[in-house]
Amino acid sequence: MGLSCISMALADFYSCRSHYKTRVTLNTIDSNGTVVGAAAAALDLIKKEEVQSIIGPRSSMQANFMIDVGDKAQVPIISFSATQPSLTSHRSSFFFRIAQADSSQVKAIAAIVEAFKWRQVVPIYVDSEFGDGIIPYLVGALQDVDANVPYQSLISPTATDEEIDLKLSNLMTMQTRVFVVLMLPDLASRLFTMARKKGMMDRGYVWIMTDATTNEFHSIQPSTLDQSMQGVLGIRSYVPRIKRLESFKRGWQRRFLSYYPNIEEIPELNVFGLWAYDAAWALAIAVEKAGTNNLRYSQLDSDVTLTTMKMNHSSNYLYNLGVNQNGGKLRDASSNVRFRGLAGEFSLVDAQLQSFVFEIVNVVGNKRRSVGSWLPKSGLTKNLGESGKERGLRTIIWPGDLEHPPKGWETPTSGKKLRVGVPVKDGFLEFVNVVRDPKTNATEVSGYCIDVFKAVIEALPYAVTYEFIPNHKSHAHPGGSYNDLTHQLFLGVSI
């Protein structure tokens, strides 16, 4: 999809700009979806083709390698799908991210948690660089709204159904019922299917998906949405509904077939395709601004070389790259490009796309129903155009077909109980009274103090299991006092 959107963007750009002196032409190389393949492809494009810029790579792991290559050769690397937060820390001025970093959505998730007063959240994430990269940001954002992360559930990208079932069984034994799912659609679909079979898509549960899944909803089977994901909330990148975008969408299938007439299935246009389109449009603008006076490479001295990169298990290659003489001007021009793209306002700050608005969607049937948006300055809002008037979210249909929000926890089926010592006394029974049934040997504890204690426990936003332990001064003489009980606690005596 990315390549076709890039081709369409360049065709659209020059169709109405015949006076432009320079035209961007595409030179594509397949990286075969591997990190080494991406690095090799970048080196070939720079050494053999002497390209002025590279749009790619698709994955964040590939970007880690290609950024260094682009920096050495002063070739701008433009990615529309590398979302790993750590890429922001790269000091290369030749790397441009035309996409939202995964970490940009964590405050939106935390805002939802805060709005419904949930105090514990369990992330369920894929055990890979993708999952590991966002977790520290998510935990920090949740802590900022006084929400705790008591447990983290890691699932291997190659997990079997039995392994996923075991992970879910462990979660069912705990009291937390608010889960944030951080994984790609294929694994997420399997997770929700298994959760439904275990009864974890019923009332009382809360499921929130990150944009890694929600932005790719089109790849999830409608039957999975309808049967296994009812009531799920999702965060996705907000794309303004403008006439130009609607027109582009109407012609998407027809134009896609003109580029790939033999393809069997036409992919649905998503936000990554829109970012690819805008990235190519921005590059075309930058090339015109930078000019074409010096589109040459100069060779480096022998002591200036790219770090040796291990390309396979049997050999190493040392690449002596030239330097793109126009790279600096193209980089500077790219940094200052501003226009209204298909995905919204195109603006870069520190080579990062400045678009941090997220839409909150609710799965109802096999569709996504918008229930509001999140903005950095105003938080959750029902209507984006009236962010200062209607705060919060519209009515959400939760798992179990409920409109009332779940409390976010249930009494755990395992774990320690809070042991509450109760003195056995003869007087002031209105405050605390301990009575033992001689037939059943069961102990009943009542009184004003006990009622206050139970009311406090019920008001807590999480479950606390407890048991009353009558405290006798001796087995022969029931009684005791608060002083006796306090002294035993001071001594560390178990009651």
N, C-alpha and C positions, 0 to 999 in steps of 0.2 A: 504493500500500500504506500509506503513512504516514497519509493522511487517514482511511482505513478503520480503522486501528488507533487513531487518536485518537478517532474516533467510538465505537468499541467500549469504549475505556477510560472515557469519560465515562458511557456507558450502564451499564457494570459498577459504576462508582464510586457512582452515585446509586441504583442498584437496591437497595442495602442501607443507604442513608443518607437515608431520606426525611425525617429531622428536620433536615437541613441547610437553612439559610436561603437560601443562594445557589446557583444552578446556572450552570455555565459553558455558554454556547451558542456554537456555531461560526458564523463568518462567513467564507466562503472567497472568495479571489480567485486566479485563475490568472495566474502570472507569465510564462507561455509559455517557461519555461526560460532566460530571459535575465537578465543583471545589471540592465539598465535596467528591464525588466518587474518585477523583484522590488522595486526601489526605488520604482517608481511604485505598485505594489500596497500596499506598506507605508504610503506617504503617504496613499493613499486610505482605508485602514483607520483611520488615525489622524485625519485631517482630517474625513472624512465620517461614519465610524461611531463614532469616539471609543472604540476598543477599549481594553481594559485590558491586554492582553498579546497577543503574536504568536508562534505556534509556527511556526517556519520561519526561514530559508529552507533549501532542500535543499542548495545548493552553497556552498562556502567563498567563492567570488568574489562571490556574491550577499550573503553575510553581511557582507563588508567594507563594503558600502554601507548595509545595513540597520542595522548596529550604531550608526552615527552618527545615523540617524533616530530609533532608539529612545532613544538617550542624550539627544538634544535634547528629546524629548517625554516623557521619563521613563516609557517603556513597555517592560517587560521583553521581550526578544527571546530565545526559547528555540529552539535548533536541536538536532535529533537526528541530523544527518548532515553538518554542516560540520566536517570533520576536519583542515583545514589547520593546521599547528603555529603559524603566525604569528598566528592569531586569539587565541592566549593572551596576546599582548603588548598587546592592546587594553585601554585603561584604563577602558572603560565598565563601570560597576557594574550595568548593566541587560542585559548579555549573558550568557546561560547556555548552556553546551555540555553537552547530555545525550548525549555520545558520546565515544569515545576519540580523542584526537589521533593523527595518523599517526605522530608521533615517539615515542609511548609504546611501540611495538613494537621499536624498534631494538636495545634491550638483549637482547631475546629472540633476535633474529637473531644478534647478536654472541655470545651464549652458545652457540648451535649451532655457530658457526664455531670457537669456542674448544674446545668439547668434542671435535671431530674433528681439531683441530690443523691446520686450514687456515691458510695464511699470506698468501694473496692472494685477493681477492674482487673481481669485476667487477659493478657495478650496471648493469642494463639498464632504463632508465626512460623514460616518456613525456615528450616535450619540451613541458611545460606547467607552469603554476603548481603543479599537483598533484605532478608529479615533482620539480620544483625545490625544493619546500618541505621534503621529507623528506631529501634527499641530504646536506646538511651534518650532520644528526643521525646518519645512518647511518654516514658516514665517521668521525665522532668516536667512535661506539660501537665500530667495528671497530678503530680505532687503540688504544682502551683495552685491547683483548685482543691487541695486537701483530699485528694483521692489516693488510696493506697494500691499498690500492686503486690498482693500477697504471694503470687505465683505466676510463673511464665511457662507456657506449654510450647515446646519446640516439636515440630513435625518435619521429618526428613522429606525432601522433594521426591524421593523414591519410595515413600512409605507404602506398605500394603494396607488393605482394608482392615486386617486384624490389628495392625499397629495403630491405625487411626482410632479404631474402636477402643483399644486399651487407653489411649490418651483421653478420650471422651469419658470413659468410665471413671478415670481418676478425677476428672473435673466434677463429675456428678456427686462425688463424695464430699465435696467442699461446699461452703455456704455461698460463695460468690456466684452470681448468675448473670453478670455483665461481661461479655466477651468481645474483644476487638480482634478481628481476623486480618492478618497481614500476609497475604500470599497471592499468587497468580490464579487466574480463573479455573484452570484445570484442577489444581489441588483443592481450591476452595469449593468447587462443585462436589467433589468426593467427600469433603468434610461435612458439608451441609446435608448431603444424602445420608451419611452415617448418623449424623446428629438427629435427623428426623426419625430414623429407625429406632433410636434409643429414647425417643420421647423428649428430646432437648429442644424441639422447635414448638413446644406447647407453651401455655401461659406461664408467666413467671420468669421467662428467659429474655435476655436482651442480646442481640447480635448487631455489631457495627462492623462494616467492611471499609477498608481503606480504598483509595482511588485505584490501586493496582488491580483490584477486582471490578470496581464500579465503572471505571473508564473502559473496561473491556467486556461490558455486559453482553454485547452482541455475540461473544464467543461461548456464552453459557446456553445450554439447551433450554428452550421454553418450558419443557416438561420439568426440568430441575427447578426452575424459578417457581413454577406453579405448585409443585408438590413438596419441595424441600426448603424453600427460602421465604415463605410467607412471613411478613412482619419484619424482615431484616432492614436495617438502616444502612445506607451507603453514602460515602463521601466521594464526590467526583469534581473534577475541574470545571469551573463555570465557563460556559461559552455564550456570549451574548447572541440573542436571536435577531440578527440583522438581515435585511433583504438580500444583500450580496451572498451571505452564507446560504440562505434558503434557495437562492437561484443556483448556486454551485451544487448543492445537494441534489436538486432535481436533475441536473445533468451528469451527476457522478457516474451512474452505471453506464450510460451511453458512452461517455468519454473514456471510462475505464476499458470498455470493450474495444474501443478504437485503438488503444495502446496494446491490449493483450487479447486479440480476437479468439485465441484458442483456449482461454482459461475456462474451467468448468464452473467455478463458483466465484461470484463477485463479493469481495469483502465489504463489510459495512464501514462507512466512513466514521472514524472516531477522532478523539482530540489529538492523538499522535499524528494522524494524517493531516490535520489542520495545522499543527505546529510545523510539520515538514513543508507544507505549502508556504507558510509564512517565512520559514527559514530561507527557502530558495528566493522568495520575493525580496527579503532583506539583503541577501547576498548580491542580487542583481543591482539593487540601489547602491550598495557599497562599492561595487566594481566601477560603476559609472562615476561615483564621487572620487574614488582613488585615482582614476585615470589609468592609462595604458602606456605610459612613457617608458617604463622599465620592467617588462615582464620576463626578466631573465633570472637565472640562478648564477651565483658566483661560487666557485669552489673554495672550501675551507682549507686552511693550512693543515699539514699532516698531523699536527698535535691536537687539532680540534675534531673530535670524532664522537659519534654516538656511542653510548655505553653498549658493550657487548650484550646481545639478546640471544637467549637460548631458543632456537627455532624448532629443534626436535631433539630426540634423545641421543643422537649420534654425532651431531656437529654443532659448532657455534659460528656465527657470522658477525663480522665487524663491518659496519656500514659507515662509510665516510660521506656524509651528506653535504650538499651544497646549501646555500642560503638564498631564499627567495628575496630578490631585491625590492620587490613591490609589497612584501609582506607587512612591513610596518605601516605603510599608508592604508593598505586594505584593512588591517586590524583597527586602526583609528577610525576609519570611515564606518566600519561595521558597528563600532561602539556607539556611534551617534545617530544611527538610523531610527527614525520614528515614523510610524504610519499605522493606519487602522487595518489590521489583518482579518483573516477569516476567524481566528480564535479570539479576537478582541484587540485592544490597543497594544501595539508592539513597542516595547520600551525596554532597554537593557540598562542595568546598573551593576557595575563590576562584572560585566559579561554574563549576567544572569537575567532571565526573563522576569519582569516585574508584573506578575499576575497571580495574586494570592487569594482570589475569591473562590469559594467552594460552594457547591450546591448540595443540599441534603436531600436524598431521595429515599423513598419507602417502597419496598417490593410488595405489590398488591396484585394478585393474579400472576400473569407473566409480564407485567409492565412495571416501569419505574415511575412512581408518583412523586413529584416534587413537593416537599413540605417546608421549604425555606432555604436560606442561604447563610453563609458566614463570611463576614468581612473583618479584616484586622482591626479596624477602628471601632466599629459599632457592634461586633459580635453577631449573634444569631438574629435573623430578621425574617419575618414571614414574607415580605415583599421587598425585593431588592431595590426597587425605585423609591421605597418609603422606609428606608432603613432606620430613620430616626423616630418613626411613629409606631410601628408594629414589631416589637421585639419578641423573641422566642420563635417557636415553630408552630405550623399548623397541625391539626389533629393527625396523629400517627396511628396506624393500625399495627398493633404489636403481635408477636407470635401468639397463637390461640385465638386470633380474631378479636382482640380486646382493644378498646380505645383508652382505657385507663392505664397509665404507665406502670410497669412492674416496679416493685420496691428494690429489686436488684440483688436480693439475697434470700436464701432459705436456710432453715435449721440444718446444720451439717449432719450427715449420717455417721461421721467419725470425728475423733478429736477429743481433747480433754474438756471436762466440765469445770465450771467455776464452783469451788466448794465454799459455801457460805456458812460460817459458824453461827449458831443460835444458842444463847444461854438458856438453860432450863431453870426457871425461877418459880417461886410461889406467888409473888405479888405483881401488881401492874400488868395483869393478863390482857388488858385492852391494847397494850402496846405490842407485846410478843407473848404468844401462848403456844406451847408445845404439848400436843396430846397424842398419846400412843394408843392405837386400837389393840386391845388385848387379844382379839380373835385373829386379826390378820397380821399383827405386829407391825403395821404400817404407821408412820409418823406423820401427823398433820400439823403444819405450822401456819399460824394465822395472827392477825393483829394489825394495828395501824402501821407500824414500822414495816411490816411485811408487805402491806398494800402499797406503800410508797416505793419500796424496792422494786416490786413487780411493775409498777407504772413507769419507772425509769427505764427498766430493761425493755419494755414494750416500745418506748419512744426512741430507742437507739436505731440508727440506720443500718444496723447489721445484727446478725444473730449472736446471742450469748446463751449457751446452755449452762444450766446451773443445778445444783442440788443443795438442800438445806441439811446441815450436819448438826444435830442437837449436841450441845456441850454440857456434860455432867461434871460436877466437881468430883464425884466419886460414884462408883456403881452402887454403893450402899446408901449414899445420901444424895439424891437428885437436888440440884440447885445450881450453884455457880453464880458468877456475876460477869458483868462486862469487863471489870478489872482482871478477873481470872483469864478470860478469853484473850484480852489484849496482851497480857503477860506471856501467855503461851505462844502467841504470834511473834512477840518480840524474841522469844527464845528459839523460834524456828520449829516449834513442835507441831507436827502434822495433826490436824483435827479429824 
